[in-house]
Every structure is written in structure tokens, then in C-alpha cells.
Amino acid sequence: MGLITSLSPQIKQYLVITGNYWAFTLTDGALRMLIVLYFHQLGYDPLSIAMLFLFYEIFGVITNLVGGWLGARFGLNRTMNIGLALQIVALAMLLAPTSMLSILYVMAAQALSGIAKDLNKMSAKSAIKLLVPSDEQSQLYKWVALLTGSKNTLKGVGFFLGGLLLTLLEFHGAILAMICMLTAVWLFSLFALKEDLGKAKNKAKFSELFSKSKAINVLSAARLFLFGARDVWFVVALPVFLAATFGWDHWWVGGFMASWVIGYGIVQSFAPAFTGKKSGQVPNGRSAFLWASYLTIIPALIALALHYDFYIQAAIIIGLLIFGAVFAINSSLHSYLIVSLADSDGVSLDVGFYYMANAMGRLIGTVLSGWVYQQYGLEACLWISSAFIALAALLSLALPQTAEVPSP
């Protein structure tokens, strides 16, 4: 207790925000796995299960855009706590009897969950900008990388947690356990977060939803293509390919994907160690271009291995691991750049716009992943992935090319 009271107010707020984000992320990952496994168990076909998440992604696009304005106008503490409350409501909807859990009903619950997730994420990422002095960019990069990496690691843990809870408590018991946990976090957060966190000095206008900053617009476009490149082969095509071609059962596929997400998050947390922090530099436009260029090569090489039937299983597994590590560094670079470039007054407007582009990339990638795989196979998905990353790299050339850590 003495250690906690001796911490600076900024560190205390960072710990509250991070703990809040961690708790939400665990339930988000667990809920996704619970729905996939439970509705598969009920006999739903894969397309029907995929449809359950359609509103989750669509409402993510809308929420990031409007949520940034809400955060700037009313404060990030409110948007973060609203996100937690909506997730509790979404979970409570799934306590309905099994006979009521139709596709449309669960899609509505997932729509609420998608809104909740993006309100929570936008609030957490924006708040860090306000807790780190503007002349401590290296510290900002470290905190953003830790928050982003830990979130993805915990999302992977959430996949395992969802399967475990379903086994031990069955579907409704698992949902109830998550409601109890998240309610306790929400009640603590209501009292622990500062009321004025992130509120703009001037009332944010609704017309300011779209960023007027060239750098933010360019970075947002690069983010759209980066995440579209991941999801175009990762979301639908890869799991189906692993099951259909390699004969893996659902637990093998789920476990492998969860392990990938955990490893991806760990690499994100340590991204500053790979990108020049020790030499006194933080990422800039050139860094984003170089790391995206490295990433472009990986899906192209996997596609070539598929085309020439060259050790396909090894190529996909090893290629996916390398892709995950390099993608994690790219994602962490972007997460730092948006927080660094965002305007401190009403930071959530810029961050919300950026994550709207992120959500749009996920949505485009998800839709393409199913359609392109069904029509042309995994190889085509990989070529599209490589092309999207190349576009992200080219866009990065238009970002600010100088961003050095101030001298001590």
C-alpha cells in the first residue's frame, strides 16, 4: 500500500487505465471464443457463426469516429466507463435462454460489445498522451508499446479463458462469471479515474470528427491497409485452411491462433528495443516505411511456397510466426505515432479517427478473407496482403521524417 501511495498521480492514472483495459480485453477475447465454440456446439455452420461478428466490426468503425468526439467533449473517463458498462449489458443479453439466442439477437449483443470495445480502446490510447510530458517521447513510446502489447497478449489468454470457462461452467455460467468480474472493475473505475481526463478546453464540434491534419490522415490510411493486410488471410482463410488442408481439429486451430496472438502481443511490448530506442531515437515516417517494407516480403514468400508446393505446412507455420513478429512491430510503431502526432487538446478526436480507419481495415480484410478464399484460395489472400502492406509502406513516406528524443 505504501508503494502505491508513493506513486505519482500520472502513474496511478496509467495503472487504472491499464488495469481497466486489461480486464475488458480478457472478457473480449473470452467472449469471442465462447461464442464460436458454443454456437458450433449448437450446430451452427461456419458462415452463420461468422455473421455473429459482422455487427461487431461494423459498429467498431462508427464508434471510433463518434467516440473520439464524445471523449473530447465529455472526458475520457466517461467514454471508458461507458464502454465497460456496455460490455456488461452485452454479456447480460447472452444470459437469455438458449431458445432466444437467435443469430439476430446475438448479432445485436455483439454490436453492443463492438461499441464497448472501441470506446474502451480509444479512451485508453488517448489517455496516455495526456499522462506523459510532451518532451518525453521515449517514455511515451514505451508506455504505448506496453499497453498495446499487453492488450494483445491478454486477448490471446482470453481465448484460452473462454474455452476453460465453457468447459467448467458451461455457457451461461461463464457469462455470469465475466459479468461479476467486469462489474467490480467498472465500480472501481467510476471512482478512480479523474473526471476531466481528456476533455478538450474548447467544446469539440461534431464537424471536427474528421481529422484536418495531413499526418493523421496519412497514418490512418496506412493503418487501414496494414490491418486489412493482416485480416485478409488471418481471420477466415487461415483457420479454414489449417482445418481443411492439414486436418487440424478446432482445438488445435484455436490453440494455435491463441498462441500466435499471445506471442504477437509480447513482441509488441518489446517493440522499442527493436526500433532504435537505445540509440536515442523514436519512430518516424522512415521507420514506418522500412518496417512495412520488411513485412511486405513475408506473405509474398508464403504465397510462392504455396504456388510451388514447397514444404507448405512448414512455410505457413514458420511464415506466420515471422509475419506476426514483424507485424507486431509495425502495429506498435503506428500506435506510438498516432499518440505522438495527435493534438493534446481533444486528443481523442485524432485517435478516434485513426482507430476508425483501423476498424475499417479489419472489416474490409474480414470480408475479403472469406470471399477471396472461397473464390481463389489462400494464395490469392496472401498476394492481396502483400499488396496492401506495400501501399501502407508507400503512404508512410508522406509521414513526418523527424522524431528524435529530446536531449536530457
C-alpha positions as CSV (number, residue, x, y, z in Angstrom):
1,M,0.0,0.0,0.0
2,G,2.9,2.4,0.8
3,L,4.4,1.8,-2.7
4,I,1.1,2.7,-4.3
5,T,0.6,5.9,-2.3
6,S,4.1,7.0,-3.2
7,L,3.5,6.8,-7.0
8,S,2.9,10.0,-9.0
9,P,-0.7,10.8,-10.0
10,Q,0.2,10.2,-13.6
11,I,1.5,6.7,-12.8
12,K,-1.6,5.9,-10.7
13,Q,-3.9,7.0,-13.6
14,Y,-1.8,4.9,-16.0
15,L,-2.2,1.9,-13.8
16,V,-6.0,2.4,-13.5
17,I,-6.4,2.8,-17.3
18,T,-4.2,-0.2,-18.0
19,G,-6.0,-2.4,-15.4
20,N,-9.3,-1.3,-16.9
21,Y,-8.2,-2.1,-20.4
22,W,-6.7,-5.5,-19.3
23,A,-10.0,-6.6,-17.6
24,F,-12.0,-5.6,-20.7
25,T,-9.6,-7.3,-23.1
26,L,-9.8,-10.6,-21.2
27,T,-13.6,-10.6,-21.4
28,D,-13.5,-9.6,-25.1
29,G,-11.2,-12.5,-26.1
30,A,-13.1,-15.0,-23.9
31,L,-16.5,-13.9,-25.2
32,R,-15.3,-14.4,-28.8
33,M,-14.1,-17.9,-28.1
34,L,-17.2,-18.7,-26.1
35,I,-19.5,-17.7,-28.9
36,V,-17.5,-19.6,-31.6
37,L,-17.3,-22.8,-29.5
38,Y,-20.8,-22.7,-28.1
39,F,-22.6,-22.0,-31.3
40,H,-20.6,-24.6,-33.1
41,Q,-21.7,-27.0,-30.4
42,L,-25.3,-26.0,-31.1
43,G,-24.8,-26.9,-34.7
44,Y,-24.4,-23.5,-36.4
45,D,-22.5,-23.6,-39.6
46,P,-19.3,-21.6,-40.0
47,L,-20.9,-18.8,-42.1
48,S,-23.6,-18.3,-39.5
49,I,-21.0,-18.1,-36.8
50,A,-19.0,-15.6,-38.8
51,M,-22.2,-13.5,-39.3
52,L,-22.5,-13.2,-35.5
53,F,-19.4,-10.9,-35.6
54,L,-20.5,-8.8,-38.5
55,F,-22.1,-6.0,-36.4
56,Y,-19.2,-6.2,-34.0
57,E,-16.8,-5.0,-36.8
58,I,-19.3,-2.5,-38.5
59,F,-20.1,-0.7,-35.2
60,G,-16.3,-0.5,-34.5
61,V,-16.0,1.8,-37.5
62,I,-18.8,4.0,-36.3
63,T,-17.8,4.0,-32.6
64,N,-14.2,5.1,-33.2
65,L,-15.4,8.1,-35.3
66,V,-18.1,9.3,-32.9
67,G,-16.3,8.1,-29.7
68,G,-13.4,10.4,-30.3
69,W,-15.8,13.4,-30.4
70,L,-17.5,12.1,-27.2
71,G,-14.2,11.7,-25.4
72,A,-13.1,15.3,-26.4
73,R,-16.4,16.8,-25.3
74,F,-17.2,14.9,-22.1
75,G,-13.9,13.4,-21.0
76,L,-12.1,10.0,-21.5
77,N,-13.1,8.8,-18.0
78,R,-16.8,8.8,-19.2
79,T,-16.2,7.1,-22.5
80,M,-14.0,4.4,-20.8
81,N,-16.6,3.7,-18.1
82,I,-19.5,3.8,-20.7
83,G,-17.5,1.1,-22.6
84,L,-17.3,-1.1,-19.6
85,A,-21.0,-0.6,-18.8
86,L,-22.0,-1.5,-22.4
87,Q,-19.9,-4.7,-22.3
88,I,-21.7,-5.7,-19.1
89,V,-25.1,-5.1,-20.8
90,A,-23.9,-7.1,-23.9
91,L,-22.9,-10.0,-21.6
92,A,-26.2,-9.8,-19.7
93,M,-28.1,-10.1,-23.0
94,L,-26.4,-13.5,-23.5
95,L,-27.8,-14.8,-20.3
96,A,-31.1,-15.3,-22.1
97,P,-32.4,-18.9,-22.5
98,T,-30.8,-20.8,-25.4
99,S,-34.1,-20.8,-27.3
100,M,-33.8,-16.9,-27.5
101,L,-30.2,-16.9,-28.8
102,S,-31.0,-16.4,-32.5
103,I,-28.5,-15.1,-35.0
104,L,-30.1,-11.6,-35.0
105,Y,-30.2,-11.5,-31.2
106,V,-26.6,-12.4,-30.7
107,M,-25.6,-10.0,-33.5
108,A,-27.3,-7.2,-31.5
109,A,-25.4,-8.3,-28.4
110,Q,-22.1,-8.3,-30.4
111,A,-22.9,-4.9,-31.8
112,L,-23.0,-3.6,-28.2
113,S,-19.8,-5.4,-27.4
114,G,-18.1,-3.9,-30.5
115,I,-19.2,-0.4,-29.4
116,A,-17.9,-1.1,-25.9
117,K,-14.6,-2.4,-27.1
118,D,-13.7,0.5,-29.3
119,L,-14.9,3.1,-26.7
120,N,-12.6,1.4,-24.2
121,K,-9.6,1.1,-26.6
122,M,-9.9,4.7,-27.9
123,S,-10.1,6.0,-24.3
124,A,-7.1,4.1,-23.1
125,K,-4.8,5.0,-26.0
126,S,-5.9,8.7,-25.9
127,A,-5.4,9.0,-22.1
128,I,-1.7,8.0,-22.3
129,K,-0.9,11.1,-24.4
130,L,-2.2,13.3,-21.5
131,L,-0.2,11.5,-18.8
132,V,3.3,11.8,-20.4
133,P,5.1,15.2,-20.8
134,S,5.5,16.3,-24.4
135,D,9.3,16.3,-24.1
136,E,9.4,12.6,-23.0
137,Q,8.7,10.9,-26.3
138,S,10.8,7.9,-25.5
139,Q,8.7,7.3,-22.3
140,L,5.5,7.8,-24.3
141,Y,6.6,5.1,-26.9
142,K,7.5,2.7,-24.0
143,W,4.1,3.2,-22.3
144,V,2.1,2.9,-25.6
145,A,4.0,-0.3,-26.6
146,L,3.4,-1.8,-23.2
147,L,-0.3,-1.1,-23.2
148,T,-0.8,-2.3,-26.8
149,G,1.3,-5.4,-26.4
150,S,-0.2,-6.4,-23.1
151,K,-3.7,-6.0,-24.6
152,N,-3.0,-8.4,-27.4
153,T,-1.3,-10.9,-25.1
154,L,-4.3,-10.8,-22.8
155,K,-6.7,-11.2,-25.8
156,G,-4.9,-14.5,-26.6
157,V,-5.2,-15.5,-22.9
158,G,-8.9,-14.6,-23.2
159,F,-9.2,-17.2,-26.0
160,F,-8.0,-19.9,-23.6
161,L,-10.1,-18.5,-20.8
162,G,-13.2,-18.7,-22.9
163,G,-12.6,-22.4,-23.6
164,L,-11.8,-23.1,-20.0
165,L,-14.9,-21.3,-18.6
166,L,-17.1,-23.1,-21.1
167,T,-15.7,-26.4,-20.0
168,L,-16.0,-25.7,-16.3
169,L,-19.1,-23.5,-16.0
170,E,-20.9,-24.1,-19.3
171,F,-22.1,-21.1,-21.4
172,H,-24.4,-19.2,-19.1
173,G,-22.2,-19.8,-16.0
174,A,-19.2,-18.5,-18.0
175,I,-21.1,-15.4,-19.0
176,L,-22.2,-14.7,-15.4
177,A,-18.7,-15.1,-14.1
178,M,-17.4,-12.5,-16.5
179,I,-20.3,-10.1,-15.6
180,C,-19.3,-10.3,-11.9
181,M,-15.6,-9.6,-12.7
182,L,-16.3,-6.7,-15.0
183,T,-18.8,-5.1,-12.7
184,A,-16.3,-5.0,-9.9
185,V,-13.7,-3.3,-12.3
186,W,-16.4,-0.8,-13.5
187,L,-17.3,0.2,-10.0
188,F,-13.7,0.8,-9.1
189,S,-13.1,2.7,-12.3
190,L,-16.0,5.1,-11.6
191,F,-14.2,6.4,-8.6
192,A,-10.6,6.0,-9.6
193,L,-10.4,7.9,-13.0
194,K,-10.1,11.7,-13.0
195,E,-13.2,13.4,-14.1
196,D,-11.6,15.9,-16.5
197,L,-9.3,13.4,-18.2
198,G,-9.1,14.2,-22.0
199,K,-11.8,16.8,-22.1
200,A,-11.0,19.5,-24.7
201,K,-10.6,23.1,-23.4
202,N,-12.8,24.2,-26.3
203,K,-16.0,22.3,-26.8
204,A,-15.4,19.8,-29.7
205,K,-17.7,20.3,-32.6
206,F,-19.4,17.4,-34.3
207,S,-18.0,18.7,-37.6
208,E,-14.5,18.1,-36.2
209,L,-14.9,14.3,-36.4
210,F,-12.7,14.1,-39.5
211,S,-9.1,15.0,-38.9
212,K,-7.7,18.1,-40.6
213,S,-4.1,17.0,-40.0
214,K,-2.3,15.6,-43.1
215,A,-0.1,13.4,-41.0
216,I,-3.1,11.9,-39.1
217,N,-4.9,11.3,-42.4
218,V,-1.9,9.6,-44.0
219,L,-1.2,7.5,-40.9
220,S,-4.9,6.5,-40.8
221,A,-4.8,5.4,-44.4
222,A,-1.6,3.4,-43.8
223,R,-3.2,1.7,-40.7
224,L,-6.3,0.8,-42.8
225,F,-4.1,-1.1,-45.3
226,L,-1.9,-2.6,-42.6
227,F,-4.8,-4.2,-40.7
228,G,-6.6,-5.1,-43.9
229,A,-3.4,-7.0,-44.9
230,R,-3.5,-9.0,-41.7
231,D,-7.1,-9.9,-41.6
232,V,-7.4,-10.7,-45.4
233,W,-5.7,-14.0,-44.7
234,F,-5.7,-14.4,-40.9
235,V,-9.4,-14.1,-39.9
236,V,-11.2,-16.6,-42.1
237,A,-8.9,-18.0,-44.7
238,L,-6.1,-19.3,-42.4
239,P,-8.3,-21.1,-39.8
240,V,-10.3,-22.8,-42.6
241,F,-7.1,-23.7,-44.5
242,L,-5.5,-25.2,-41.3
243,A,-8.6,-27.3,-40.7
244,A,-9.3,-28.4,-44.3
245,T,-5.8,-28.9,-45.6
246,F,-3.8,-30.0,-42.5
247,G,-6.7,-31.8,-40.9
248,W,-6.4,-29.9,-37.6
249,D,-9.4,-30.1,-35.2
250,H,-11.0,-27.0,-33.7
251,W,-8.9,-27.1,-30.5
252,W,-5.7,-27.3,-32.5
253,V,-6.7,-24.4,-34.7
254,G,-8.0,-22.3,-31.8
255,G,-4.9,-23.1,-29.6
256,F,-2.5,-22.2,-32.4
257,M,-4.3,-18.9,-33.2
258,A,-4.4,-18.0,-29.5
259,S,-0.7,-18.7,-29.1
260,W,0.0,-16.6,-32.1
261,V,-1.9,-13.6,-30.6
262,I,-0.1,-14.0,-27.3
263,G,3.3,-14.1,-29.0
264,Y,2.3,-11.1,-31.1
265,G,1.4,-9.1,-28.0
266,I,4.7,-10.0,-26.3
267,V,6.7,-8.7,-29.3
268,Q,4.6,-5.5,-29.4
269,S,5.5,-4.8,-25.7
270,F,9.2,-5.0,-26.6
271,A,9.0,-3.1,-29.9
272,P,11.0,-0.1,-28.6
273,A,14.0,-2.5,-28.2
274,F,13.9,-3.3,-31.9
275,T,13.4,0.1,-33.4
276,G,16.3,2.3,-32.3
277,K,15.2,3.4,-28.8
278,K,18.7,2.6,-27.4
279,S,20.3,4.9,-30.0
280,G,18.2,7.8,-28.8
281,Q,15.5,7.7,-31.5
282,V,11.8,7.1,-31.5
283,P,9.8,6.0,-34.6
284,N,9.2,8.4,-37.5
285,G,7.9,8.1,-41.1
286,R,11.1,6.5,-42.3
287,S,10.8,3.8,-39.6
288,A,7.2,3.1,-40.6
289,F,8.3,2.8,-44.2
290,L,11.2,0.4,-43.5
291,W,9.3,-1.9,-41.2
292,A,6.3,-2.1,-43.6
293,S,8.8,-2.9,-46.4
294,Y,10.2,-5.8,-44.5
295,L,6.7,-7.1,-43.8
296,T,5.6,-6.9,-47.5
297,I,8.1,-9.7,-48.3
298,I,6.7,-12.3,-45.9
299,P,3.2,-13.0,-47.3
300,A,4.7,-12.9,-50.8
301,L,7.2,-15.6,-49.9
302,I,4.4,-17.8,-48.3
303,A,2.3,-17.4,-51.4
304,L,5.3,-18.5,-53.6
305,A,5.7,-21.6,-51.3
306,L,2.0,-22.4,-51.8
307,H,2.3,-21.9,-55.6
308,Y,5.3,-24.2,-56.0
309,D,4.1,-26.7,-53.3
310,F,7.3,-26.1,-51.3
311,Y,7.1,-27.5,-47.8
312,I,3.6,-25.9,-47.4
313,Q,3.0,-26.7,-43.7
314,A,6.4,-25.5,-42.6
315,A,6.2,-22.4,-44.8
316,I,2.8,-21.4,-43.4
317,I,3.6,-22.1,-39.7
318,I,7.1,-20.5,-39.8
319,G,5.9,-17.8,-42.1
320,L,3.0,-16.9,-39.8
321,L,5.3,-16.7,-36.8
322,I,7.7,-14.3,-38.6
323,F,4.8,-12.3,-40.0
324,G,3.4,-12.0,-36.5
325,A,6.6,-10.7,-35.0
326,V,7.2,-8.1,-37.8
327,F,3.6,-7.1,-37.9
328,A,3.6,-6.6,-34.2
329,I,6.5,-4.1,-34.5
330,N,4.7,-2.3,-37.4
331,S,1.5,-2.1,-35.3
332,S,3.4,-0.8,-32.2
333,L,5.1,1.9,-34.4
334,H,1.8,3.1,-35.7
335,S,0.3,3.1,-32.2
336,Y,3.1,5.4,-30.9
337,L,2.9,7.7,-34.0
338,I,-0.8,8.4,-33.6
339,V,-0.5,9.2,-29.9
340,S,2.6,11.3,-30.6
341,L,1.1,13.2,-33.6
342,A,-2.4,13.7,-32.0
343,D,-3.3,17.2,-30.7
344,S,-3.2,17.2,-26.9
345,D,-6.3,19.3,-26.7
346,G,-9.0,16.9,-27.7
347,V,-6.6,14.1,-28.4
348,S,-9.4,11.5,-28.7
349,L,-10.7,13.2,-31.9
350,D,-7.5,12.3,-33.7
351,V,-7.1,8.9,-32.0
352,G,-10.8,8.1,-32.7
353,F,-10.4,8.9,-36.4
354,Y,-7.3,6.8,-36.6
355,Y,-8.9,3.8,-35.0
356,M,-11.9,4.2,-37.2
357,A,-9.6,3.6,-40.1
358,N,-8.1,0.6,-38.2
359,A,-11.7,-0.8,-37.8
360,M,-12.4,-0.2,-41.4
361,G,-9.3,-2.1,-42.4
362,R,-10.4,-5.0,-40.2
363,L,-13.8,-5.0,-41.7
364,I,-12.5,-4.9,-45.3
365,G,-10.0,-7.6,-44.5
366,T,-12.6,-9.9,-42.9
367,V,-15.0,-9.6,-45.8
368,L,-12.2,-10.2,-48.4
369,S,-10.8,-13.1,-46.4
370,G,-14.0,-15.1,-46.7
371,W,-14.8,-14.1,-50.3
372,V,-11.3,-14.3,-51.8
373,Y,-10.5,-17.6,-50.1
374,Q,-13.8,-19.1,-51.3
375,Q,-13.2,-18.0,-54.9
376,Y,-9.4,-18.2,-55.3
377,G,-7.8,-19.8,-52.2
378,L,-5.2,-18.8,-49.6
379,E,-2.5,-17.9,-52.2
380,A,-4.7,-15.1,-53.5
381,C,-5.3,-13.8,-50.0
382,L,-1.6,-13.7,-49.4
383,W,-0.9,-11.7,-52.6
384,I,-3.6,-9.2,-51.6
385,S,-2.0,-9.0,-48.1
386,S,1.4,-8.2,-49.6
387,A,-0.1,-5.5,-51.9
388,F,-1.9,-3.9,-49.0
389,I,1.3,-3.7,-46.9
390,A,3.2,-2.2,-49.9
391,L,0.5,0.5,-50.0
392,A,0.9,1.1,-46.3
393,A,4.7,1.4,-46.8
394,L,4.3,4.0,-49.6
395,L,1.9,6.0,-47.6
396,S,4.4,6.1,-44.7
397,L,6.8,8.1,-46.9
398,A,4.4,11.1,-46.5
399,L,4.7,11.0,-42.7
400,P,7.0,13.3,-40.7
401,Q,10.5,12.0,-41.1
402,T,12.0,13.5,-37.9
403,A,11.0,12.4,-34.4
404,E,14.0,12.3,-32.1
405,V,14.1,12.0,-28.4
406,P,15.0,15.4,-26.8
407,S,18.4,15.6,-25.3
408,P,18.4,15.2,-21.5
